[in-house]
Amino acid sequence: MLPSEVKLAIYYGYGNEKSIGKYVELIGEYGFDDFQLWKLNKTSNPVLLLFYKLSVSKKILSWFKQRHCHYLIMGNYLSEINTNVLNHIAYEQLFFLDEGTSTINVAKKRSNSEGLRSFGLTLLFKILFRFRLDAPEKATFFTAYSQLSFGKNDSVIPVTYRNLQEVSKHKTIEENYVLFLGNPFVYYKYVSESFYFDYLKLIAKYFKQQGKRIEYYPHRMETASNLEKVRLSGFDVLPNSEPIELFILRSTKIPENISSFITSAFYTLDNILPERVKMFSFYIKKEEFLIRSDFWSEQYLEFKRGLNRTIDVVHFNKFDLAKID
């Protein structure tokens, strides 16, 4: 039987219940003909998790093998399962979406003609399960990271959010209102819990001393117990109901200041929000990162190369709460 023709397929690869609900809502809004959900069972057991991933991968492959895609849009480039699926899909043209700060790693791998890392779990997938993990020869990248270059055969479509710029122009900027964007640093153990929440206490006091109202918009990976600690650090915590870009644009007013540590939202909001909105990135010393310290430290330099506006990187000379009291 010949595969059915599909004009456009979007395959992202993963999401939590909230984000999947948002996908379904948008798909209904934009008139997609089909929506497939392959659920990965939750477990902390690495062996079971591997089994679940293999099982889901077979279901995904079975669906795609019955279809020929003219335009294929993918996310999560660095996933072994996604790359294996990609190597089995018939398509005419391939596109990738931004993956937050991981986009920077993707660009480095593409510009250096690297595939996925060839050790550890990736090697296991290749040898034991015969995963095909060849990187695509060429692809087109939709990206808000204007400073990045990808592979020699790749194309880039800059994401400027022109329509959203027009919406934001007509919004009122609320003076003395700071929106702080949460990070998954504790969830992924990039920094210690004690460091993260002590630093948030310092930041809350820093803004409140200036008479600012400060709210915290959580990252989708932050847990309820961690968000309670954020509240105790001095923030009003908002519910995370949608991507931060949509949340801000659907609000009646825009904050005068967007702050965080390191976040890809700086790149998207840099394109969307008026120049009068200030952005602060609070500096974390390299030695405070428990893993990937080189990568995270480089991000403060990437802000200078990739953002249209000047972002203020806020340094505290000494981590001492008493100085802010």
C-alpha positions in Angstrom: 0.0 0.0 0.0 1.3 3.4 -0.9 1.9 5.9 1.9 -0.7 8.6 2.2 0.4 12.1 1.3 0.7 14.7 4.1 1.3 18.3 3.2 2.5 19.4 6.6 3.4 17.3 9.7 4.6 18.8 13.0 6.3 16.3 15.4 7.7 17.8 18.6 8.5 14.7 20.6 7.5 15.5 24.2 5.5 17.7 26.5 3.9 17.6 29.9 0.1 17.5 30.4 -0.3 21.3 30.4 1.8 21.8 27.2 0.0 19.0 25.4 -3.3 20.6 26.3 -2.1 23.8 24.8 -1.0 21.9 21.6 -4.5 20.5 21.3 -6.0 23.9 21.7 -3.8 25.5 19.1 -4.3 22.6 16.6 -8.1 23.1 16.9 -7.6 26.8 16.4 -5.5 26.5 13.3 -7.4 23.7 11.7 -5.0 20.7 11.6 -6.7 17.5 10.3 -5.1 15.0 12.8 -3.5 15.0 16.2 -1.6 12.0 17.6 -0.6 11.6 21.2 2.0 9.0 22.2 2.1 8.9 26.0 5.3 7.9 27.8 4.7 6.3 31.1 6.3 8.0 34.1 8.9 6.2 36.1 12.1 6.9 38.0 13.5 3.5 37.0 16.0 4.0 34.2 15.5 0.5 32.8 11.7 0.8 32.7 12.1 4.3 31.2 14.2 2.9 28.4 11.6 0.2 27.8 8.8 2.8 27.6 10.8 4.9 25.2 11.5 2.0 22.9 7.8 1.0 23.0 6.6 4.6 22.1 9.3 4.8 19.4 7.8 1.8 17.6 4.3 3.3 17.7 5.6 6.6 16.3 7.5 4.9 13.5 4.5 2.8 12.6 2.4 5.9 12.2 5.0 7.8 10.1 5.8 4.8 7.9 2.3 5.0 6.5 2.7 8.6 5.4 4.8 10.7 3.0 5.4 14.3 4.4 6.0 17.2 2.1 7.0 19.5 4.9 8.1 18.1 8.2 8.6 20.4 11.2 10.4 18.9 14.2 11.6 19.9 17.7 13.9 18.3 20.3 16.8 17.8 17.8 19.1 16.2 20.4 16.7 13.3 21.3 17.8 9.8 20.2 14.2 8.7 19.7 13.4 11.8 17.6 16.5 11.3 15.4 15.8 7.6 14.9 12.2 8.5 13.8 13.5 11.2 11.5 15.8 8.6 9.8 12.8 6.5 8.9 10.4 9.3 7.8 9.8 10.0 4.1 9.8 13.8 3.7 10.6 16.5 1.1 11.7 19.4 3.3 12.8 19.4 6.9 12.3 22.2 9.5 13.4 22.5 13.1 11.9 24.7 15.8 13.9 26.5 18.6 14.5 24.4 21.7 15.2 27.0 24.3 18.8 27.3 25.2 19.5 23.9 23.7 19.3 25.6 20.3 22.8 26.9 20.9 24.1 23.4 21.3 22.2 22.3 18.2 23.9 25.1 16.2 27.3 24.2 17.4 26.8 20.5 16.4 25.5 21.5 13.0 28.3 24.0 12.3 30.9 21.4 13.3 29.1 18.6 11.2 28.6 16.6 14.4 25.8 14.1 14.9 24.5 13.2 18.4 27.1 12.4 21.0 28.5 8.9 20.4 28.8 7.6 23.9 26.7 6.4 26.8 23.0 6.0 26.1 23.4 7.0 22.5 25.8 4.2 21.9 23.5 1.8 23.6 20.6 2.9 21.3 22.8 2.4 18.2 24.4 -1.0 19.0 21.7 -2.8 21.0 18.5 -1.4 19.4 19.9 -0.5 16.0 18.7 3.0 16.1 19.6 5.1 13.1 21.1 8.3 14.4 22.5 10.0 11.3 22.1 13.8 11.4 20.1 15.2 8.5 22.2 16.5 5.6 20.3 19.7 5.5 17.5 21.4 7.3 15.9 24.8 7.8 15.8 26.3 11.2 13.2 28.7 12.5 15.0 30.6 15.2 14.9 33.7 17.4 18.7 33.4 18.0 19.9 35.8 15.3 23.6 35.3 16.3 23.7 31.6 15.5 25.0 29.9 12.4 24.1 26.3 11.6 25.5 23.7 9.1 26.9 24.6 5.7 23.8 23.2 3.9 21.3 24.6 6.4 19.0 27.5 5.9 17.7 29.9 8.6 14.4 31.6 8.9 14.6 34.4 11.5 11.6 34.5 13.8 10.9 38.1 14.4 7.3 37.8 15.8 6.2 40.8 13.7 2.5 40.3 14.4 3.1 40.1 18.1 5.2 43.2 18.0 2.1 45.0 16.7 0.0 43.7 19.5 2.5 44.8 22.2 2.7 48.3 20.8 -0.9 49.0 21.9 -0.4 47.7 25.5 0.2 49.9 28.5 3.5 49.4 30.3 2.9 49.2 34.0 5.5 51.2 35.9 7.2 49.6 38.9 6.1 46.1 37.9 8.7 43.4 37.5 8.0 40.0 36.1 10.6 37.4 37.0 10.8 34.3 34.8 11.5 31.0 36.6 14.1 28.5 35.7 14.4 24.7 35.9 17.8 24.9 37.5 16.8 23.1 40.7 14.7 20.5 38.8 17.7 19.6 36.6 20.2 20.0 39.5 22.2 22.7 37.6 22.6 24.6 40.9 21.9 23.7 44.5 18.4 24.3 46.1 19.9 26.4 48.8 21.8 28.7 46.4 18.8 29.1 44.1 16.3 30.1 46.8 18.7 32.2 48.8 19.5 34.1 45.6 15.7 34.6 45.0 15.4 36.1 48.4 18.2 38.6 47.6 16.5 39.5 44.3 13.1 40.0 45.9 14.6 42.3 48.4 16.6 44.2 45.8 13.4 45.1 43.8 11.2 45.7 46.8 13.7 48.2 48.2 13.1 50.2 45.0 9.3 50.1 45.5 8.7 47.5 42.7 5.9 45.0 42.6 7.4 41.7 41.7 5.8 38.5 40.4 7.3 35.1 39.5 6.2 33.3 36.3 7.2 29.6 36.8 9.0 27.4 34.3 6.8 24.5 33.3 9.3 22.0 34.9 9.1 23.6 38.4 7.4 21.5 41.0 4.7 22.6 43.5 7.1 22.2 46.4 9.7 24.3 44.8 7.2 27.0 44.0 6.2 27.1 47.7 9.8 27.9 48.4 9.7 30.7 45.8 6.8 32.2 47.7 8.7 32.0 50.9 11.5 33.8 49.1 9.3 36.9 48.8 7.6 36.5 45.4 3.9 36.4 44.3 3.8 33.2 42.2 1.6 33.2 39.1 0.1 30.1 37.6 1.9 28.8 34.5 -1.0 28.3 32.1 0.7 29.0 28.8 4.0 30.1 27.2 5.3 33.3 28.7 5.0 35.2 25.4 1.2 34.5 25.2 0.8 35.2 28.9 2.3 38.7 28.5 0.4 39.5 25.3 -2.9 38.4 26.8 -2.4 40.5 29.9 -3.9 43.9 30.1 -0.6 45.5 30.9 3.1 44.8 30.1 5.7 44.8 33.0 8.3 47.6 32.8 11.0 45.0 33.6 11.5 41.3 32.6 14.1 39.6 34.8 15.5 36.1 35.2 18.8 34.3 35.4 19.3 32.6 32.0 16.3 32.0 29.7 15.6 31.6 26.0 12.5 33.9 26.6 14.9 36.9 26.5 15.3 36.2 22.8 11.7 35.9 22.0 10.5 38.8 24.2 13.4 41.0 22.8 11.6 40.8 19.5 8.1 41.2 20.8 8.2 43.9 23.5 8.7 47.6 23.2 12.2 49.0 23.7 11.1 50.7 26.9 10.8 47.4 28.6 14.0 46.7 30.4 15.6 43.2 30.8 17.8 42.1 33.8 19.8 38.9 33.9 21.0 38.1 37.3 24.6 36.7 37.2 25.4 33.3 38.5 29.1 32.6 39.0 30.6 29.7 37.1 31.5 27.9 40.3 27.9 27.8 41.5 26.8 25.6 38.6 27.0 21.9 39.5 27.0 20.7 35.8 27.4 22.3 32.4 29.2 25.3 34.0 31.0 26.3 30.8 27.8 26.3 28.8 25.8 28.4 31.3 28.6 30.9 31.8 28.8 31.5 28.0 25.1 32.5 27.9 25.8 35.9 29.5 28.1 36.6 26.5 25.5 35.3 24.1 23.1 37.9 25.3 25.4 40.6 24.1 25.7 39.0 20.6 22.1 38.0 20.1 19.8 40.6 21.6 18.7 43.8 19.9 18.4 45.7 23.2 21.0 46.0 25.9 20.3 43.5 28.7 21.6 44.5 32.1 23.6 41.6 33.7 23.2 42.3 37.4 26.2 41.3 39.6 26.2 41.2 43.3 29.8 41.5 44.5 29.2 39.3 47.5 26.4 36.9 48.1 25.3 38.5 51.5 21.7 38.9 52.3 22.5 41.3 55.2 23.6 44.0 52.7 20.1 44.1 51.2 18.2 44.1 54.5 
